[in-house]
């Protein structure tokens, strides 16, 4: 008999995410997957799952679900209040949820995205080898709505018992190491100095596609636009308004605005937790 979880409260934006569907960019398919990869892996490990298993990724307001069998759950990533049938339980550690009880991951107290892992993992139908929802292409399961039901795998391992868990910290200042290029010559020397010395802030318009910034515009050294070319995770694209946009997991695979640099992938997990208004500083990678 298939085990399931029912969505009681979907929250502002809750999606199913796993390690993503890499290797399809040549067909125009983004990578997708959990934005905060370290938190995704750690939540799975604590729940007794492989690190690639599918979980719920919530945004700001959390979510609430009801399993139809007893299950171990772990809520990690952005800190939040966690309850089972209204009773407070541990955040960031394995919790046993009885059949029919409501597990509620509340609004994030810091950061943006919490991760809810279940023993056995979530098992929506995979698309191109991944169960991740992709907001740009529409591949994978749609963002959750109240009343949705998701299949749940059977637990295959015991949850990990630990005394203390090193969850990644939510950034007070988001520092993004950037490798200049391939189109940094499209910008003035002053613009490049501005990029690596000015304080930007995370725009409220940011999403899973890209982290948009507010701050000084980068001046072009040449006019016109490029023919569309390939885009990679972490690319810092500069649209006509001159404010850098850092591409995240659901980014387009091609684009015509110049890419002034590329942010090192390990730094992008912190970008997933940077709320609107967070100070952003770009620094030269290795400098």
N, C-alpha and C positions, 0 to 999 in steps of 0.2 A: 504494500500500500504506500502511495506517495505521501511523504510528509510535506507540510506547507507552512508558510507564515502569511498571515493576513495583515495588510497595512491598515492600521487604525487611524493614524495621523501621518500624512505624507510629508508635511512641512513645506518650506518654501521651494526647495529643490533637492530631492533625494533620488539618487540613481544607483543602479547596480554597476559596480566596477571591479575589475580584476587587474591583472598585470598588463592588459592591453593587447592590441592586435598589430604588433610590429611586423614590418616586412611587406606592407601593401601600398606604400607611398607611390610606387610607380603606376598604380592603378587609381590614384587619387583618393586613397582611403587613409585617413589620419590614424595615428597610433592609439589615441584614447587611453583608457585605463585610469587607475587612481592617481589623482594629482599629487597627493602626499604619499609617495611610494613607501618610505620607511614606516610610516604609521600603518599603512595597509598591511605590510609584511608582518609587523610586530603584533597587530591585532589577530591576524591569522595564526601566528605561532602560539600565542597565548591560548587560543581556542582549540589548539590541537590540529590545525589544518596545514596543508602546504602553503607556502608564502604566496602562491599565485591564485588561491581560491577567491571566488567572487564574494564581495561584501556589499554593504550599503554605504554610500558616501552621502552624508547630509550636508546641507549648506545653511549656516547661521541658526536656523530655528529647530534643528533636530528632527526626530520622527518618533513614531510609536508603532509597535508591531505586536502581533499575537501568534505564537506558534501553536500548532495542534499536537505537538509532542514535547516532552521535556527536552530542553536543549541548553547547552552551554553557550553563553554569549559574552562578547567582550566589546565594550565601547571605548574607543581610544581616539587619538588625533586631537582635535580641539577639545579642551576640557569642558565638561557640562555636567549637570545634575542627572543622575541615572536612577530610575525607580522601577520596581516590579510590583504591579498592582498598587501603586501609590506609596510603597515603602522604599526608602532610600537604600541603594546598594552601591557597591564599589564602582568607580570609574577607573578604567585602565587595567582591570583585572578580570579573570574569569568569574562569571556569575551563573548560577543554575536558575533557569527560568522554567517553571512548571508548565505543563500543557494547559493552554487556555488562559494563561496569565499575560498581562500586557507589560511589555518592556518598553519604557519611555526614555529616550535620550533627549534631554531638554535642550534649550537654546545654548549656544556656545557662550561661555563666559569670557573666553579669549580666543582669538583666531577665528576661523571660518568653517572648517570642515571636520566633522567627526566621522569615524569609521566604525560600523557595527558589524562584527564578524560573528558567525554562528558555527558551532561544531558541525562539520559535514559540508559547510559552504552552501551558497545559493546556486541553484541549477536551472536558470532560465536557458532557453535554447541558444547554443553558441552560434555566432555569425563570424565566418572567416577565422575560426579558431579562438574567439574570445566572447565572453558574456557581457562585455562592457557596453554601456550606453554611450553613444557618440552624439553630442548635441549638434555638431555641424552637419554630418552626413545623414543622421537619423538611423544609423545602423545600431543593432542591439536593442534591448528592451527600452521602452519609452520611460521617461521620468515617472516616478511613482505617483499614483493618485489614491485617495482614500478608497478603501475597499478592494484594491488590487491584491492578488494572491500570487506568491512566488514559491516554486518547488524548493525543497530543502533536502540536502544530502544527508546520508546517515553518518554519524560520528564514527571515525576510524581510529582515533587516537585520544588519549587522555589530555585534558588541558594542562598547560604548563603551570606548575606551582612555583611561585617566586615570592620573595620578600619585598623586593623593590624593582621597579621596571623603569628603564631609562627612556621615557617617551621624549621625542624631540620637542624642544622649547618653541613656543610661539614667538616670532621675532618682534622686538620692540622697534628696531630699525632693520629694514630688509637690505642686506648687502649682496649685490649681484656681481660676481666676477665676470667680466666680458672680454672675449677675444675680438679685437677689431677685425672687420672685414665680413663678407667679401666686397662690400660697396662703400667702405668708409671714405674713399676718394671722392664720392659724390657730395661730401660735406666739407665745410671750411675747417681750417685748423682751429679756429675759435669754437666752432660747434663741437669738435672732438674734445677740446678742453672742458667745455660746458658739460658734456655728457659724463665725464669722469670726475667732475668736481662739484657740480650743482646738486642740491637736494630736490628730488622729485617726491611726489606722493602718489599712493595708489588711488586710482580713480574709481568711483562707484560703478562705472560702466564695465569694470573688469568681469570676466567670467572664465569658464573652462577653456575657451578658445584662446584668450590672451589677457595678460595683465596690462591694462592701460594706465598711463601715468599722466599726472598733472604737473606742470612746471615749465621751465624755459624751453622755447622751441629751438630745434637744431636747424641752423641755416644751411641751405644747400649751396654747394660750389658750382653746380651745373643744373640746368633746367631740364624739363621733359620727364618722361617716365621710361622705365625699363620694359622690355618684353617680359611676359611672365616667366619666372624661373622657379626652380625647386626651393621649398622652404623646409627648415628642419626645426625640431624641438629646441626651444631656447633662442631662436632667431629674434633679434631686436630690429623690428621693422619700423620705419619712420614714414607715416602717412603725410598727406599734404599739410596738416596742421603743425607738423614738426615735433610732436610729442611721441617719445618712443613707446612702442607696444612690444611686450615680451610674449612670444608665442608659447602657449601651454599645450596640453595633450590633445585637445580637439582642434588644433590649428589647421588651416588650409594647407594643402601640400604644394601649392604654387601661389605666386603673388608677384605683382609688378612694382610695388614700392621698394625702394632700396633698403637693404639690410646693413645697418651700420656695424653690427657685431653679433656675436652669439654668446649667450650665457651658458656657463658650464652646467651640465645636467644635474649634478648633485645639489646645486643651489636652488633648484626649482621647487623642491619640496617645501622650503620656507615660503616661497612665493604663493603656494597654495593656501597658506594660513595667514597671509597678510591682508588685514581688513582695510576697507576704504579709509584713506587718511594716513595710513602708515607711511613713514618716511622711507624713500627708496634711494639708495646710493649705488651707482654703477662704478666699479673699480676695475682697473686693468688687470686681467688675469695674470697671476704670477708676479704682480707688482706690489 
